[in-house]
Amino acid sequence: MGSTPSDHDYRSPRPAGRLIVQAAGCVLWRRSPVTGTLEVCLVHRPKYDDWSWPKGKLKRDEDALAGALREVAEETGHSAVAAAELPSAHYLANGRPKRVRYWAAEAVSGTFTPNDEVDRILWLPPHMARRRLTEPRDADLVDALLATFRPTA
């Protein structure tokens, strides 16, 4: 997969001259240690009182995938192995355009410790995660993740 200049800039120019805030995150998944079924990880951010995917702004000149995995580690305490890139989200945040690139990523190790940014995480089956997510746009990523597990014919 090729990269463009905006893949590596923490902000990239927009034709209208406004800067797009660049962010990245993951739809973090695992097999349940109890049942073996698929679970996805949601994070609760007390500052916004919302449930979302682990994500955050990229640092200057940070690679988007590296930033996504860094955010997963910081917010969930888990290291992950990324696979397919999922659809990006585009929206306004504090009046500024924002782009969040997402990857499907399997949690491979780690333990969550609450912090100022994320005070809780939940591992939920996809159908329950879809309902728990605060932003409706985030629910589309559940289907995108599930599609990565289905063989294409």
Residue frames relative to the residue before (quaternion, step in Angstrom):
aa qw qx qy qz dx dy dz
M 1.0000 0.0000 0.0000 0.0000 0.00 0.00 0.00
G 0.3638 -0.7549 0.5082 0.1985 3.57 -0.72 1.05
S 0.3090 -0.7371 0.5618 0.2136 3.53 -1.21 0.36
T 0.2693 -0.7267 0.6098 0.1659 3.50 -1.24 0.57
P 0.6852 -0.4717 0.3218 0.4522 3.60 -1.14 0.29
S 0.6630 0.5116 -0.3320 0.4342 3.61 0.96 -0.73
D 0.5428 0.6106 -0.4099 0.4057 3.61 1.20 -0.33
H 0.7799 0.3543 -0.1705 0.4870 3.57 1.08 -0.66
D 0.6101 0.5287 -0.3691 0.4605 3.59 1.20 -0.17
Y 0.4511 -0.6718 0.4976 0.3125 3.57 -0.98 0.76
R 0.7470 0.0934 -0.1074 0.6495 3.57 1.28 -0.32
S 0.1086 -0.7966 0.5905 0.0702 3.57 -0.98 0.70
P 0.5585 -0.6218 0.4207 0.3528 3.58 -1.07 0.66
R 0.2308 -0.7246 0.6335 0.1426 3.49 -1.22 0.60
P 0.6530 -0.5451 0.3272 0.4117 3.63 -0.98 0.66
A 0.6876 0.4706 -0.2958 0.4671 3.61 0.96 -0.73
G 0.5956 -0.5973 0.3591 0.3992 3.59 1.25 0.05
R 0.5619 0.5802 -0.4020 0.4313 3.59 1.24 -0.12
L 0.4163 -0.7036 0.5156 0.2566 3.56 -1.05 0.69
I 0.3103 -0.7230 0.5895 0.1827 3.54 -1.05 0.86
V 0.3685 -0.7031 0.5638 0.2281 3.56 -0.81 1.01
Q 0.2238 -0.7855 0.5679 0.1020 3.57 -0.77 1.08
A 0.0502 0.7807 -0.6179 0.0790 3.56 -0.88 1.02
A 0.1058 -0.7862 0.6053 0.0648 3.56 -1.29 0.27
G 0.0600 0.7936 -0.6030 0.0553 3.52 -1.22 0.54
C 0.3736 -0.7193 0.5439 0.2173 3.53 -1.34 -0.08
V 0.3156 -0.6189 0.6661 0.2715 3.45 -1.38 0.38
L 0.1656 -0.8307 0.5305 0.0333 3.51 -0.04 1.41
W 0.0028 -0.8145 0.5790 -0.0381 3.56 -0.82 0.99
R 0.0209 -0.7572 0.6522 0.0291 3.51 -1.39 0.32
R 0.4611 -0.5858 0.5618 0.3586 3.51 -1.38 0.04
S 0.5340 -0.6427 0.4404 0.3283 3.59 -0.84 0.96
P 0.4485 -0.6941 0.4872 0.2822 3.58 -0.87 0.90
V 0.6750 0.4823 -0.2885 0.4781 3.60 1.22 -0.38
T 0.8344 0.2154 -0.0753 0.5018 3.59 0.69 -1.09
G 0.4329 -0.7072 0.4564 0.3227 3.60 1.17 -0.43
T 0.5184 0.6345 -0.4196 0.3907 3.59 1.28 0.05
L 0.6313 -0.5570 0.4023 0.3597 3.54 -1.29 0.48
E 0.0030 0.7664 -0.6422 0.0162 3.55 -1.04 0.91
V 0.1934 -0.7538 0.6144 0.1303 3.55 -1.18 0.62
C 0.4103 -0.7293 0.5088 0.2022 3.53 -1.18 0.68
L 0.0940 -0.7629 0.6385 0.0388 3.54 -0.90 1.02
V 0.2447 -0.7583 0.5867 0.1446 3.55 -1.13 0.70
H 0.2636 -0.7369 0.6010 0.1618 3.55 -1.15 0.72
R 0.1534 -0.7849 0.5976 0.0569 3.54 -0.74 1.14
P 0.3544 -0.7741 0.4770 0.2182 3.61 -0.36 1.17
K 0.5694 0.6046 -0.3845 0.4030 3.62 1.10 -0.62
Y 0.7823 0.2739 -0.1332 0.5433 3.58 1.04 -0.80
D 0.2675 -0.7760 0.5054 0.2661 3.58 1.33 -0.30
D 0.4980 0.6386 -0.4376 0.3908 3.54 0.80 1.07
W 0.3343 -0.6827 0.6092 0.2262 3.51 -1.40 0.27
S 0.1313 0.7966 -0.5713 0.1475 3.56 -0.71 1.09
W 0.6191 -0.4870 0.4419 0.4292 3.52 -1.37 -0.19
P 0.5401 -0.5801 0.4685 0.3902 3.62 -1.11 0.46
K 0.2304 0.7545 -0.5721 0.2243 3.55 -0.72 1.15
G 0.1026 0.8005 -0.5893 0.0370 3.53 -1.28 0.22
K 0.6755 -0.4907 0.3699 0.4075 3.52 -1.34 0.22
L 0.4601 -0.6642 0.5202 0.2768 3.51 -1.16 0.71
K 0.4528 -0.6361 0.5484 0.2994 3.52 -1.22 0.58
R 0.6769 -0.4854 0.3502 0.4285 3.57 -1.19 0.45
D 0.8596 0.0541 -0.1011 0.4980 3.58 -0.90 1.07
E 0.4336 0.6940 -0.4706 0.3301 3.61 1.18 0.36
D 0.4831 -0.6366 0.5234 0.2956 3.56 -1.04 0.83
A 0.5528 -0.6571 0.3995 0.3209 3.60 -0.88 0.95
L 0.6722 0.4800 -0.3128 0.4689 3.62 0.87 -0.84
A 0.6331 0.5143 -0.3340 0.4724 3.59 0.96 -0.79
G 0.6538 0.5108 -0.3081 0.4655 3.58 1.00 -0.81
A 0.6291 0.5351 -0.3342 0.4542 3.58 1.02 -0.78
L 0.6884 0.4665 -0.2808 0.4792 3.59 0.91 -0.89
R 0.5997 0.5443 -0.3509 0.4700 3.59 1.11 -0.65
E 0.6670 0.5033 -0.3004 0.4600 3.57 0.90 -0.92
V 0.6132 0.5357 -0.3469 0.4655 3.60 1.00 -0.78
A 0.6761 0.4920 -0.2968 0.4612 3.59 0.85 -0.96
E 0.6815 0.4942 -0.2945 0.4523 3.59 0.89 -0.92
E 0.7676 0.4057 -0.2091 0.4500 3.57 0.86 -0.95
T 0.7941 0.3007 -0.1522 0.5058 3.61 1.06 -0.66
G 0.4205 -0.7000 0.4708 0.3339 3.59 1.20 -0.46
H 0.6246 0.5511 -0.3301 0.4441 3.60 1.26 0.06
S 0.3106 -0.6713 0.6285 0.2405 3.51 -1.20 0.62
A 0.1263 -0.8133 0.5679 0.0128 3.54 -1.09 0.72
V 0.3013 -0.6983 0.6175 0.2008 3.51 -1.35 0.42
A 0.2918 -0.7832 0.5290 0.1472 3.55 -0.57 1.18
A 0.1602 -0.7538 0.6301 0.0958 3.53 -1.22 0.63
A 0.8610 -0.0109 0.0354 0.5072 3.57 -0.72 -1.09
E 0.4075 -0.6477 0.5764 0.2865 3.52 -1.17 0.65
L 0.2809 -0.7575 0.5754 0.1271 3.54 -1.00 0.95
P 0.6906 -0.4537 0.3258 0.4595 3.63 -1.20 0.13
S 0.4393 -0.6765 0.5332 0.2550 3.54 -1.16 0.74
A 0.3223 -0.7003 0.5966 0.2234 3.54 -1.27 0.44
H 0.0930 -0.7669 0.6342 0.0322 3.55 -1.08 0.83
Y 0.2457 0.7625 -0.5650 0.1973 3.58 -0.71 1.05
L 0.5146 -0.6032 0.4953 0.3550 3.56 -1.32 0.07
A 0.0393 -0.7648 0.6430 0.0014 3.55 -0.99 0.91
N 0.8225 -0.0768 -0.0131 0.5635 3.56 -0.53 1.20
G 0.7196 -0.4722 0.2342 0.4520 3.55 1.01 0.89
R 0.6601 0.4719 -0.3065 0.4977 3.60 1.27 0.05
P 0.5004 -0.6429 0.4766 0.3305 3.58 -1.02 0.73
K 0.0713 -0.7970 0.5998 -0.0039 3.54 -1.00 0.90
R 0.1257 -0.7557 0.6391 0.0688 3.54 -1.14 0.78
V 0.0670 -0.7769 0.6256 0.0216 3.56 -0.87 1.01
R 0.1958 -0.7560 0.6163 0.1011 3.56 -0.74 1.12
Y 0.1416 -0.8039 0.5766 0.0364 3.57 -0.97 0.93
W 0.1221 -0.7499 0.6448 0.0837 3.51 -1.30 0.57
A 0.4406 -0.5885 0.5911 0.3319 3.52 -1.31 0.42
A 0.0635 0.8071 -0.5823 0.0739 3.59 -0.83 0.93
E 0.3165 -0.7445 0.5614 0.1742 3.54 -0.95 0.96
A 0.3961 -0.6880 0.5580 0.2417 3.56 -0.92 0.97
V 0.1375 -0.8253 0.5447 0.0577 3.58 -0.74 1.02
S 0.7913 -0.1027 0.0558 0.6002 3.60 1.12 -0.47
G 0.4964 0.6744 -0.4751 0.2704 3.53 -1.30 0.23
T 0.2019 -0.7416 0.6299 0.1116 3.48 -1.41 0.26
F 0.4175 -0.7157 0.5070 0.2375 3.56 -0.92 0.92
T 0.0339 -0.7442 0.6668 0.0187 3.52 -1.14 0.83
P 0.4504 -0.6948 0.4783 0.2927 3.62 -0.65 1.02
N 0.0171 -0.7830 0.6217 -0.0066 3.55 -1.18 0.71
D 0.7418 -0.4138 0.2753 0.4503 3.59 -1.27 -0.02
E 0.7055 0.4750 -0.2632 0.4554 3.57 1.04 -0.77
V 0.7888 0.0827 -0.0130 0.6089 3.59 1.00 -0.88
D 0.1595 -0.8308 0.5285 0.0701 3.57 -0.56 1.14
R 0.7913 0.1062 -0.0628 0.5988 3.61 1.26 -0.33
I 0.0900 -0.7368 0.6590 0.1215 3.51 -1.29 0.41
L 0.1615 -0.7572 0.6234 0.1097 3.54 -1.27 0.45
W 0.2006 -0.7165 0.6530 0.1415 3.54 -1.11 0.79
L 0.0512 0.8261 -0.5510 0.1063 3.55 -0.47 1.25
P 0.5453 -0.5451 0.4956 0.3999 3.58 -1.23 0.40
P 0.6698 -0.5426 0.3184 0.3945 3.62 -1.05 0.65
H 0.6742 0.5015 -0.3226 0.4356 3.62 0.84 -0.88
M 0.6666 0.4755 -0.3058 0.4858 3.61 1.06 -0.64
A 0.6130 0.5445 -0.3449 0.4568 3.58 1.07 -0.71
R 0.6130 0.5655 -0.3444 0.4311 3.57 0.97 -0.87
R 0.7071 0.4502 -0.2632 0.4776 3.60 0.94 -0.85
R 0.6811 0.5131 -0.2931 0.4323 3.61 1.05 -0.69
L 0.5575 0.6217 -0.3948 0.3831 3.60 1.09 -0.62
T 0.4700 -0.7046 0.4619 0.2631 3.57 -0.89 0.95
E 0.7601 0.3379 -0.1822 0.5242 3.59 0.86 -0.97
P 0.4788 -0.6857 0.4622 0.2949 3.62 -0.72 1.01
R 0.6147 0.5660 -0.3613 0.4139 3.64 1.02 -0.71
D 0.6197 0.5592 -0.3452 0.4291 3.60 1.12 -0.58
A 0.5948 0.5969 -0.3655 0.3953 3.60 1.10 -0.60
D 0.5794 0.5936 -0.3774 0.4118 3.61 1.10 -0.61
L 0.6230 0.5607 -0.3416 0.4253 3.59 1.12 -0.59
V 0.5301 0.5926 -0.4192 0.4384 3.61 1.20 -0.33
D 0.6805 0.4753 -0.2859 0.4788 3.58 0.88 -0.96
A 0.6325 0.5287 -0.3343 0.4567 3.59 1.00 -0.78
L 0.6353 0.5109 -0.3283 0.4771 3.60 1.01 -0.77
L 0.6720 0.5044 -0.3053 0.4481 3.59 0.80 -0.99
A 0.6256 0.5456 -0.3400 0.4421 3.60 1.04 -0.70
T 0.6169 0.5516 -0.3547 0.4351 3.62 1.11 -0.54
F 0.6666 0.4917 -0.2972 0.4748 3.61 1.22 -0.40
R 0.6406 0.5292 -0.3214 0.4542 3.60 1.24 -0.38
P 0.4225 -0.6781 0.5243 0.2947 3.60 -0.89 0.81
T 0.3422 -0.7135 0.5673 0.2279 3.55 -1.09 0.71
A 0.1966 -0.7966 0.5643 0.0916 3.55 -0.96 0.87
